[in-house]
Amino acid sequence: MNIDDISKLLTHIDLKAESKKIENHEDAILRRFKEKWLFISTLIALVVAFCTCIGFLLKPDSPYSGIALNGVIGLTMALAGYYVRGKVH
């Protein structure tokens, strides 16, 4: 494949860009409501998973302590990555 083939391929691509439509007030309220409850339910699920893993770690001679340790480390790293990545709009 050479440069001429790529340029021929690119001539057939039709790109269109449109600006975002302005969101009306009712849609904005519904979107914020959904985002708030999704955040709360996800946060509750993460706290329950984290506490369950800590519970397995605190049990003496638990056969699940290795998996629980991996879970705690994974959840901690995921939370750290979420806060470190920054906001992209």
C-alpha positions as a Markdown table, in Angstrom:
| # | Residue | x | y | z |
|---|---|---|---|---|
| 1 | Met | 0.0 | 0.0 | 0.0 |
| 2 | Asn | 1.4 | 3.4 | -0.9 |
| 3 | Ile | 0.5 | 7.0 | -0.3 |
| 4 | Asp | -1.8 | 7.2 | -3.4 |
| 5 | Asp | -3.9 | 4.4 | -2.1 |
| 6 | Ile | -4.4 | 6.1 | 1.2 |
| 7 | Ser | -5.3 | 9.4 | -0.4 |
| 8 | Lys | -7.9 | 7.7 | -2.6 |
| 9 | Leu | -9.3 | 6.0 | 0.5 |
| 10 | Leu | -9.6 | 9.3 | 2.3 |
| 11 | Thr | -11.4 | 11.0 | -0.5 |
| 12 | His | -14.4 | 8.7 | 0.0 |
| 13 | Ile | -14.8 | 9.6 | 3.7 |
| 14 | Asp | -17.5 | 12.1 | 4.4 |
| 15 | Leu | -17.3 | 13.8 | 7.8 |
| 16 | Lys | -19.9 | 16.0 | 9.3 |
| 17 | Ala | -19.7 | 18.0 | 12.5 |
| 18 | Glu | -22.6 | 19.4 | 14.4 |
| 19 | Ser | -22.7 | 21.4 | 17.5 |
| 20 | Lys | -24.5 | 20.0 | 20.5 |
| 21 | Lys | -28.1 | 20.8 | 20.9 |
| 22 | Ile | -29.0 | 23.0 | 23.8 |
| 23 | Glu | -30.4 | 20.9 | 26.6 |
| 24 | Asn | -33.8 | 22.0 | 27.9 |
| 25 | His | -34.4 | 22.4 | 31.6 |
| 26 | Glu | -36.4 | 19.2 | 32.2 |
| 27 | Asp | -33.8 | 17.0 | 30.4 |
| 28 | Ala | -31.1 | 18.6 | 32.5 |
| 29 | Ile | -32.9 | 17.9 | 35.7 |
| 30 | Leu | -33.5 | 14.2 | 34.7 |
| 31 | Arg | -29.9 | 13.8 | 33.6 |
| 32 | Arg | -28.6 | 15.2 | 36.9 |
| 33 | Phe | -31.0 | 12.9 | 38.9 |
| 34 | Lys | -29.8 | 9.8 | 37.0 |
| 35 | Glu | -26.2 | 10.8 | 37.5 |
| 36 | Lys | -26.6 | 11.4 | 41.2 |
| 37 | Trp | -28.3 | 8.1 | 41.9 |
| 38 | Leu | -25.9 | 6.2 | 39.7 |
| 39 | Phe | -23.0 | 7.8 | 41.7 |
| 40 | Ile | -24.6 | 6.9 | 45.0 |
| 41 | Ser | -25.4 | 3.3 | 44.1 |
| 42 | Thr | -21.9 | 2.8 | 42.7 |
| 43 | Leu | -20.4 | 4.3 | 45.8 |
| 44 | Ile | -22.5 | 2.0 | 48.0 |
| 45 | Ala | -21.5 | -1.0 | 46.0 |
| 46 | Leu | -17.8 | -0.1 | 46.2 |
| 47 | Val | -18.0 | 0.4 | 50.0 |
| 48 | Val | -19.7 | -2.9 | 50.5 |
| 49 | Ala | -17.1 | -4.7 | 48.3 |
| 50 | Phe | -14.3 | -2.9 | 50.2 |
| 51 | Cys | -15.7 | -3.8 | 53.6 |
| 52 | Thr | -16.3 | -7.4 | 52.6 |
| 53 | Cys | -12.6 | -7.7 | 51.5 |
| 54 | Ile | -11.4 | -6.1 | 54.7 |
| 55 | Gly | -13.6 | -8.5 | 56.6 |
| 56 | Phe | -11.9 | -11.5 | 54.9 |
| 57 | Leu | -8.5 | -10.0 | 55.6 |
| 58 | Leu | -9.3 | -9.6 | 59.3 |
| 59 | Lys | -10.4 | -13.2 | 59.7 |
| 60 | Pro | -7.6 | -15.5 | 60.9 |
| 61 | Asp | -6.7 | -18.3 | 58.5 |
| 62 | Ser | -9.2 | -17.3 | 55.9 |
| 63 | Pro | -8.7 | -19.1 | 52.6 |
| 64 | Tyr | -9.9 | -16.0 | 50.8 |
| 65 | Ser | -7.4 | -13.5 | 52.2 |
| 66 | Gly | -5.3 | -13.5 | 49.0 |
| 67 | Ile | -8.3 | -12.7 | 46.9 |
| 68 | Ala | -9.5 | -10.1 | 49.4 |
| 69 | Leu | -6.1 | -8.4 | 49.4 |
| 70 | Asn | -6.2 | -8.3 | 45.6 |
| 71 | Gly | -9.7 | -6.8 | 45.8 |
| 72 | Val | -8.6 | -4.1 | 48.3 |
| 73 | Ile | -5.6 | -3.2 | 46.2 |
| 74 | Gly | -7.6 | -3.2 | 43.0 |
| 75 | Leu | -10.4 | -1.0 | 44.4 |
| 76 | Thr | -7.8 | 1.4 | 45.9 |
| 77 | Met | -5.9 | 1.7 | 42.7 |
| 78 | Ala | -9.1 | 2.2 | 40.7 |
| 79 | Leu | -10.2 | 5.0 | 43.0 |
| 80 | Ala | -6.8 | 6.6 | 42.8 |
| 81 | Gly | -6.8 | 6.4 | 39.0 |
| 82 | Tyr | -10.3 | 8.0 | 39.0 |
| 83 | Tyr | -9.1 | 11.0 | 40.9 |
| 84 | Val | -5.7 | 11.3 | 39.2 |
| 85 | Arg | -6.9 | 11.2 | 35.6 |
| 86 | Gly | -8.5 | 14.7 | 35.8 |
| 87 | Lys | -11.7 | 15.9 | 34.2 |
| 88 | Val | -11.9 | 15.9 | 30.4 |
| 89 | His | -14.8 | 17.7 | 28.8 |
